[in-house]
Amino acid sequence: MKVVDGQRSAYRPPATFPPPLRRGPVLVTAAFAALGGALIPAASLAALWRVWQFYAMLFGLFAAVEFVAFVAVLGWPTRKTARAGAFVAAASLALWVASRPLGLLTRLDPWQPADTVVGFTDYAAAALQVIAVFGFLVVARRRAHPRPSTARRVSAWIVLFPVLLLVLATGAAGTVAAGDNVTGKTTSTLLDGSTVEYCRPDGIPLVMDITRPRPDARAAPVALFLHGGGLVFGNRKPAGPGALLAGSRLVPLRNALTARGFAVASIDYRLAPAARWPAPLADAKCAVRFLETNAAALNVDPARVTAVGTGTGGTLASLLGVTAVPGVKAVAALDAPAEFAFAGLDPLTRASILLALGRNPATLREASPLTYAGTGAPPFLIEGGRKSGELVDHLRAAGVRVTTGAGEPAEVADFLAVTLGA
């Protein structure tokens, strides 16, 4: 306060705001990493809301706060807003650590709804938050108005631009996978479809699409379809991101089977690494029990349940057969690995097995159909897949009737129809 002629002046200096920082590649990359890390859980909020509203509101709150931080840090990039962005991203990362690695959020795993197409979608969200935290902290340590040369600015963008592209691609892919927005439902005059919940392991609802032939006056034999994707990718749907990642052959198989009077039940099962083995096999067994228990309501024949799978879905179908799951009267395994030993495999295949099953030899043996004697198994159709020839010989030695080299949809449908007398 200044005294002028014995009086106090009312003048006050204007308030000063912290000067903005340059929107360089580090800041932009960190901001979009935070945005992607927020959008991925936000995309699964509708599914999470149907399971438990409290977790949905909690995840929605974190996503909303991080979106506000994204707008603030890009709208007015200062050291203060950068520190705030780092704090919010760190809080979101802590929520993931508490819920997934530590399992402190009880009742159910709130990240599971985001992992229904890609089993590591939540890990991608966590990785984006890590990038956001470190990027914001680097920016927050800088002085205001740095004056790097033009060459230095261009060099920084050239170096970090691939990282920015990776961040954008990961955020976009993770958001689409978590939301599974593209259903791509295929219509057919033969089909009468419905979706039902068949199991709820650890509080997570798993669903089954059932398509029946028309007219459906009598109880139809039913084919349980198990999608491929290395136990890490894919879902039950006939089109969209899940079908693309699974390399799904569902639509032609479904059409061929319904044309021969079969109902087709396509299921979602829990994916790795979010759910560890034997979760997918337990889900497949639960689906068989559901079809048998609810046969009257579904208008299917509980005495004529078959299992059809492609890729690792075929491996699950084979395991249903060789472990003598009651109710499974025939198995069709297409392009299905029969063993998961690492010997002689290329690095990419080894990495996919490690992601899906880990490196425990006992787990690898448990997931391999060749491990089991196969005595009493139902008739098999086997077409392609690693060690499939050994599995054919193994099952035939156990007295199992095995058909080979018939992988076309019509041939699969004919095999099942003849086997069941449909």
C-alpha positions as CSV (number, residue, x, y, z in Angstrom):
1,M,0.0,0.0,0.0
2,K,1.5,3.3,-1.1
3,V,1.0,6.6,0.9
4,V,0.5,9.8,-1.3
5,D,0.0,13.2,0.4
6,G,-0.8,11.5,3.7
7,Q,-3.5,9.3,2.1
8,R,-3.3,5.6,1.3
9,S,-3.6,4.9,-2.4
10,A,-6.1,2.3,-3.5
11,Y,-3.8,1.2,-6.3
12,R,-3.0,-2.5,-6.5
13,P,-0.7,-4.1,-9.0
14,P,-2.4,-6.3,-11.5
15,A,-2.6,-10.0,-10.8
16,T,0.0,-12.0,-12.6
17,F,-0.6,-15.4,-14.1
18,P,2.1,-18.0,-14.7
19,P,3.3,-17.7,-18.3
20,P,2.3,-20.6,-20.6
21,L,4.7,-23.3,-21.6
22,R,5.4,-24.3,-25.2
23,R,3.1,-27.0,-26.6
24,G,6.0,-29.2,-27.5
25,P,5.9,-32.9,-28.5
26,V,6.4,-34.1,-24.9
27,L,3.4,-32.1,-23.6
28,V,1.2,-33.2,-26.5
29,T,2.2,-36.8,-26.2
30,A,1.5,-36.8,-22.5
31,A,-1.8,-35.1,-22.9
32,F,-3.1,-37.6,-25.5
33,A,-1.7,-40.5,-23.5
34,A,-3.8,-39.3,-20.5
35,L,-6.8,-38.9,-22.8
36,G,-6.5,-42.4,-24.2
37,G,-6.0,-43.8,-20.7
38,A,-9.3,-42.1,-19.7
39,L,-11.3,-43.0,-22.8
40,I,-10.6,-46.8,-22.5
41,P,-12.4,-47.3,-19.2
42,A,-15.0,-44.8,-20.1
43,A,-15.9,-46.9,-23.2
44,S,-16.7,-49.9,-20.9
45,L,-18.9,-47.9,-18.5
46,A,-22.2,-49.1,-20.0
47,A,-21.2,-52.8,-19.5
48,L,-19.8,-52.0,-16.0
49,W,-23.0,-50.2,-15.0
50,R,-25.0,-53.4,-15.7
51,V,-22.7,-55.3,-13.3
52,W,-22.3,-52.8,-10.5
53,Q,-23.2,-49.1,-10.6
54,F,-20.8,-48.1,-7.8
55,Y,-17.7,-49.1,-9.8
56,A,-19.2,-47.6,-13.0
57,M,-19.6,-44.2,-11.2
58,L,-16.1,-44.4,-9.7
59,F,-14.5,-45.1,-13.1
60,G,-16.7,-42.5,-14.7
61,L,-15.6,-39.9,-12.2
62,F,-11.9,-40.6,-12.8
63,A,-12.4,-40.5,-16.6
64,A,-14.3,-37.1,-16.3
65,V,-11.6,-35.5,-14.1
66,E,-8.8,-36.7,-16.5
67,F,-10.7,-35.3,-19.5
68,V,-10.9,-31.9,-17.7
69,A,-7.2,-32.1,-17.0
70,F,-6.5,-32.8,-20.7
71,V,-8.4,-29.7,-21.7
72,A,-6.7,-27.6,-19.1
73,V,-3.2,-28.7,-19.8
74,L,-3.5,-28.1,-23.6
75,G,-5.6,-25.0,-23.2
76,W,-3.2,-23.3,-20.7
77,P,0.0,-25.3,-20.5
78,T,1.8,-24.1,-17.4
79,R,3.9,-25.9,-14.9
80,K,1.0,-25.9,-12.5
81,T,-1.5,-27.5,-15.0
82,A,1.2,-30.0,-16.0
83,R,1.7,-31.0,-12.4
84,A,-2.1,-31.3,-12.0
85,G,-2.2,-33.5,-15.1
86,A,0.6,-35.7,-13.7
87,F,-1.4,-36.0,-10.4
88,V,-4.6,-37.0,-12.1
89,A,-2.9,-39.6,-14.3
90,A,-1.1,-41.0,-11.3
91,A,-4.4,-41.3,-9.4
92,S,-5.9,-43.2,-12.4
93,L,-2.9,-45.4,-12.5
94,A,-3.2,-46.1,-8.8
95,L,-6.9,-47.1,-9.3
96,W,-5.7,-49.7,-11.9
97,V,-3.0,-51.0,-9.6
98,A,-5.4,-51.3,-6.7
99,S,-8.1,-53.1,-8.8
100,R,-6.0,-55.4,-11.0
101,P,-2.6,-56.3,-9.7
102,L,-3.5,-55.9,-6.0
103,G,-7.1,-57.0,-6.3
104,L,-8.2,-54.6,-3.5
105,L,-11.6,-53.7,-5.1
106,T,-13.7,-56.6,-3.9
107,R,-16.8,-58.3,-5.3
108,L,-15.6,-58.2,-9.0
109,D,-12.8,-57.1,-11.3
110,P,-14.1,-53.8,-12.7
111,W,-11.7,-54.0,-15.6
112,Q,-13.1,-57.3,-17.0
113,P,-15.8,-55.6,-19.1
114,A,-13.1,-53.7,-20.9
115,D,-11.2,-56.9,-21.7
116,T,-13.9,-58.7,-23.7
117,V,-12.3,-58.3,-27.1
118,V,-8.6,-57.9,-26.1
119,G,-7.5,-59.5,-22.9
120,F,-4.9,-56.8,-22.1
121,T,-6.9,-53.7,-22.9
122,D,-6.6,-52.5,-19.3
123,Y,-2.9,-53.0,-19.4
124,A,-2.8,-50.7,-22.4
125,A,-4.8,-48.1,-20.5
126,A,-2.3,-48.4,-17.6
127,A,0.7,-48.0,-20.0
128,L,-0.8,-44.8,-21.4
129,Q,-1.2,-43.4,-17.9
130,V,2.5,-44.2,-17.2
131,I,3.5,-42.3,-20.3
132,A,1.2,-39.4,-19.2
133,V,2.7,-39.2,-15.7
134,F,6.3,-39.1,-16.9
135,G,5.6,-36.7,-19.7
136,F,3.8,-34.2,-17.5
137,L,6.5,-34.4,-14.9
138,V,9.2,-33.7,-17.5
139,V,7.2,-30.7,-18.8
140,A,6.6,-29.4,-15.2
141,R,10.3,-29.2,-14.6
142,R,10.9,-26.9,-17.5
143,R,11.1,-23.1,-17.3
144,A,8.5,-21.0,-18.9
145,H,9.0,-19.8,-22.4
146,P,11.9,-22.0,-23.4
147,R,13.5,-20.7,-26.6
148,P,15.0,-23.7,-28.4
149,S,16.2,-23.2,-31.9
150,T,14.1,-24.2,-34.9
151,A,16.4,-27.1,-35.6
152,R,16.0,-28.4,-32.0
153,R,12.2,-28.1,-32.1
154,V,12.0,-30.0,-35.4
155,S,14.3,-32.6,-34.1
156,A,12.2,-33.1,-31.0
157,W,9.0,-33.6,-33.1
158,I,10.8,-36.0,-35.4
159,V,12.1,-38.1,-32.5
160,L,8.8,-38.2,-30.6
161,F,6.3,-38.3,-33.5
162,P,6.4,-42.1,-33.7
163,V,5.7,-42.2,-29.9
164,L,2.8,-39.9,-30.4
165,L,1.4,-42.0,-33.2
166,L,1.7,-45.1,-31.0
167,V,-0.1,-43.4,-28.2
168,L,-2.9,-42.3,-30.5
169,A,-3.2,-45.7,-32.1
170,T,-3.2,-47.5,-28.7
171,G,-5.8,-45.1,-27.2
172,A,-8.1,-45.4,-30.3
173,A,-7.8,-49.2,-30.5
174,G,-8.2,-49.7,-26.8
175,T,-11.3,-47.5,-26.8
176,V,-12.9,-49.4,-29.7
177,A,-12.0,-52.8,-28.0
178,A,-13.4,-51.7,-24.6
179,G,-16.6,-50.4,-26.1
180,D,-17.0,-53.0,-28.8
181,N,-19.1,-50.5,-30.7
182,V,-19.2,-52.3,-34.1
183,T,-21.6,-55.2,-33.8
184,G,-22.0,-55.9,-37.5
185,K,-25.0,-58.3,-37.0
186,T,-25.5,-60.5,-40.0
187,T,-29.1,-61.2,-41.0
188,S,-30.4,-64.5,-42.3
189,T,-33.9,-65.8,-43.1
190,L,-32.9,-69.1,-41.4
191,L,-32.1,-67.6,-38.0
192,D,-34.0,-66.8,-34.9
193,G,-31.5,-65.2,-32.5
194,S,-31.4,-64.3,-28.9
195,T,-28.7,-63.4,-26.3
196,V,-28.6,-64.9,-22.8
197,E,-26.3,-64.9,-19.9
198,Y,-24.9,-68.4,-19.4
199,C,-22.4,-67.9,-16.5
200,R,-21.2,-65.3,-14.0
201,P,-17.7,-66.3,-12.8
202,D,-16.3,-63.9,-10.2
203,G,-19.4,-61.6,-10.7
204,I,-18.7,-61.0,-14.4
205,P,-21.6,-61.9,-16.7
206,L,-20.7,-64.0,-19.8
207,V,-23.2,-64.1,-22.6
208,M,-24.2,-66.5,-25.4
209,D,-25.8,-65.7,-28.8
210,I,-28.2,-68.5,-29.8
211,T,-29.4,-68.8,-33.3
212,R,-32.0,-71.4,-34.1
213,P,-33.2,-72.8,-37.5
214,R,-36.7,-71.9,-38.7
215,P,-39.2,-73.3,-38.2
216,D,-38.1,-74.5,-34.7
217,A,-41.0,-76.8,-33.8
218,R,-38.8,-79.5,-32.3
219,A,-35.8,-79.4,-30.0
220,A,-32.7,-79.0,-32.2
221,P,-29.2,-80.4,-31.8
222,V,-26.9,-77.6,-30.7
223,A,-23.4,-76.7,-31.7
224,L,-21.4,-74.7,-29.1
225,F,-19.1,-72.4,-31.1
226,L,-15.8,-71.3,-29.5
227,H,-14.0,-68.5,-31.3
228,G,-10.2,-68.3,-31.9
229,G,-7.7,-65.6,-31.1
230,G,-5.0,-67.3,-29.1
231,L,-7.0,-67.1,-25.9
232,V,-6.2,-63.3,-25.9
233,F,-8.3,-61.8,-28.7
234,G,-11.8,-62.1,-30.1
235,N,-15.4,-62.4,-29.0
236,R,-18.6,-64.3,-29.9
237,K,-19.9,-61.8,-32.5
238,P,-20.1,-62.5,-36.2
239,A,-18.6,-59.2,-37.2
240,G,-16.7,-56.2,-35.7
241,P,-13.4,-55.9,-34.0
242,G,-13.8,-59.2,-32.0
243,A,-14.5,-61.3,-35.1
244,L,-11.7,-59.6,-37.0
245,L,-9.1,-60.4,-34.3
246,A,-10.4,-63.9,-33.9
247,G,-10.3,-64.7,-37.6
248,S,-13.9,-65.9,-37.1
249,R,-15.4,-68.4,-39.3
250,L,-18.7,-68.2,-37.4
251,V,-21.0,-66.9,-40.1
252,P,-20.4,-69.6,-42.8
253,L,-20.3,-72.3,-40.1
254,R,-23.5,-71.0,-38.5
255,N,-25.3,-70.8,-41.8
256,A,-24.3,-74.3,-42.8
257,L,-25.3,-75.8,-39.4
258,T,-28.7,-74.0,-39.2
259,A,-29.4,-75.2,-42.7
260,R,-29.1,-78.7,-41.4
261,G,-31.4,-78.1,-38.4
262,F,-28.8,-77.2,-35.8
263,A,-29.0,-74.4,-33.3
264,V,-25.7,-72.6,-32.8
265,A,-24.6,-71.1,-29.5
266,S,-21.6,-68.7,-29.8
267,I,-20.1,-67.6,-26.5
268,D,-17.8,-65.0,-25.0
269,Y,-15.2,-66.5,-22.6
270,R,-12.7,-64.8,-20.4
271,L,-9.5,-63.8,-22.1
272,A,-5.8,-63.8,-21.0
273,P,-3.9,-62.1,-19.5
274,A,-6.8,-60.5,-17.7
275,A,-8.1,-64.0,-16.8
276,R,-5.6,-66.8,-16.3
277,W,-5.9,-70.4,-17.4
278,P,-8.1,-72.4,-16.8
279,A,-10.7,-69.6,-17.0
280,P,-11.6,-70.1,-20.7
281,L,-12.0,-73.8,-20.3
282,A,-14.1,-73.4,-17.2
283,D,-16.3,-71.0,-19.1
284,A,-16.7,-73.5,-22.0
285,K,-17.7,-76.2,-19.5
286,C,-20.2,-73.8,-17.9
287,A,-21.7,-73.2,-21.3
288,V,-22.2,-76.9,-21.8
289,R,-23.9,-77.2,-18.5
290,F,-26.1,-74.2,-19.3
291,L,-27.3,-75.7,-22.5
292,E,-28.2,-79.0,-20.8
293,T,-29.9,-77.4,-17.8
294,N,-31.9,-74.9,-19.9
295,A,-32.6,-77.1,-22.9
296,A,-36.3,-76.9,-22.6
297,A,-36.4,-73.1,-22.4
298,L,-33.9,-72.8,-25.3
299,N,-35.7,-75.5,-27.4
300,V,-32.5,-77.5,-27.9
301,D,-31.8,-81.2,-27.4
302,P,-29.6,-81.7,-24.3
303,A,-28.6,-85.2,-25.6
304,R,-27.2,-83.7,-28.8
305,V,-24.7,-81.1,-27.7
306,T,-21.6,-80.7,-29.9
307,A,-18.5,-78.4,-29.7
308,V,-17.0,-76.5,-32.7
309,G,-14.0,-74.3,-32.5
310,T,-11.5,-72.5,-34.7
311,G,-7.9,-71.8,-33.6
312,T,-7.5,-71.9,-29.9
313,G,-11.3,-72.1,-29.7
314,G,-10.8,-75.5,-31.4
315,T,-8.3,-76.4,-28.7
316,L,-11.0,-75.6,-26.1
317,A,-13.4,-77.8,-28.0
318,S,-10.9,-80.6,-28.1
319,L,-10.3,-80.3,-24.4
320,L,-14.1,-80.7,-23.8
321,G,-13.9,-83.9,-25.8
322,V,-10.7,-85.5,-24.4
323,T,-11.6,-84.6,-20.8
324,A,-15.0,-86.4,-21.3
325,V,-17.2,-83.5,-20.4
326,P,-20.7,-84.9,-20.1
327,G,-23.1,-83.9,-22.9
328,V,-20.6,-83.3,-25.6
329,K,-21.4,-85.8,-28.3
330,A,-19.0,-84.7,-31.1
331,V,-16.1,-82.2,-31.5
332,A,-15.0,-80.3,-34.6
333,A,-11.5,-78.6,-34.1
334,L,-10.4,-76.4,-37.0
335,D,-6.8,-75.1,-37.2
336,A,-6.5,-75.8,-33.5
337,P,-3.2,-76.3,-31.7
338,A,-3.0,-79.6,-30.0
339,E,0.0,-78.8,-27.9
340,F,1.6,-75.7,-26.3
341,A,5.2,-76.9,-25.7
342,F,7.8,-74.2,-26.6
343,A,10.2,-76.5,-28.4
344,G,10.7,-75.7,-32.1
345,L,8.4,-72.6,-32.1
346,D,9.1,-69.3,-33.7
347,P,9.6,-66.2,-31.4
348,L,6.1,-64.8,-32.3
349,T,4.3,-68.0,-31.4
350,R,6.3,-68.4,-28.2
351,A,5.4,-64.8,-27.2
352,S,1.7,-65.4,-27.9
353,I,1.8,-68.6,-25.7
354,L,3.6,-66.8,-22.9
355,L,0.9,-64.0,-23.0
356,A,-2.0,-66.5,-23.0
357,L,-0.7,-69.3,-20.7
358,G,2.6,-68.2,-19.1
359,R,5.6,-70.4,-18.9
360,N,4.6,-72.9,-16.2
361,P,5.1,-76.4,-17.7
362,A,2.1,-77.8,-15.7
363,T,-0.2,-75.1,-17.2
364,L,1.1,-75.7,-20.7
365,R,0.4,-79.5,-20.3
366,E,-3.0,-78.9,-18.9
367,A,-4.0,-76.7,-21.9
368,S,-2.7,-79.3,-24.4
369,P,-5.2,-81.9,-25.7
370,L,-2.3,-84.3,-26.4
371,T,-1.8,-84.5,-22.6
372,Y,-5.0,-86.5,-22.1
373,A,-5.5,-90.1,-22.8
374,G,-8.7,-89.5,-24.8
375,T,-10.3,-92.8,-23.8
376,G,-14.1,-92.5,-24.1
377,A,-14.0,-89.2,-26.1
378,P,-16.7,-88.6,-28.6
379,P,-16.1,-88.6,-32.4
380,F,-13.7,-85.9,-33.6
381,L,-13.3,-83.9,-36.8
382,I,-9.7,-82.5,-36.9
383,E,-8.5,-80.1,-39.7
384,G,-5.2,-78.4,-39.4
385,G,-3.4,-76.9,-36.5
386,R,-0.1,-77.4,-34.7
387,K,0.5,-81.1,-33.8
388,S,-2.9,-82.0,-35.1
389,G,-1.5,-85.1,-36.9
390,E,-0.2,-86.4,-33.5
391,L,-3.5,-85.7,-31.9
392,V,-5.3,-87.8,-34.7
393,D,-3.0,-90.7,-34.1
394,H,-3.3,-90.3,-30.3
395,L,-7.1,-90.4,-30.4
396,R,-7.3,-93.3,-32.8
397,A,-5.0,-95.3,-30.6
398,A,-7.5,-94.6,-27.8
399,G,-10.3,-96.0,-29.9
400,V,-11.8,-92.6,-30.9
401,R,-13.4,-92.2,-34.3
402,V,-11.6,-89.4,-36.0
403,T,-12.4,-87.7,-39.4
404,T,-9.7,-85.5,-41.0
405,G,-9.3,-83.1,-43.9
406,A,-12.9,-81.8,-43.8
407,G,-12.7,-78.2,-42.8
408,E,-15.2,-76.5,-45.1
409,P,-18.4,-75.3,-43.4
410,A,-20.7,-77.7,-45.3
411,E,-18.3,-80.7,-44.5
412,V,-18.3,-79.7,-40.8
413,A,-22.1,-79.5,-40.7
414,D,-22.4,-82.9,-42.5
415,F,-20.0,-84.5,-40.1
416,L,-22.0,-83.3,-37.1
417,A,-25.3,-84.2,-38.7
418,V,-24.2,-87.7,-39.6
419,T,-22.6,-88.3,-36.1
420,L,-25.8,-87.2,-34.3
421,G,-28.2,-88.6,-36.8
422,A,-29.7,-85.1,-37.3
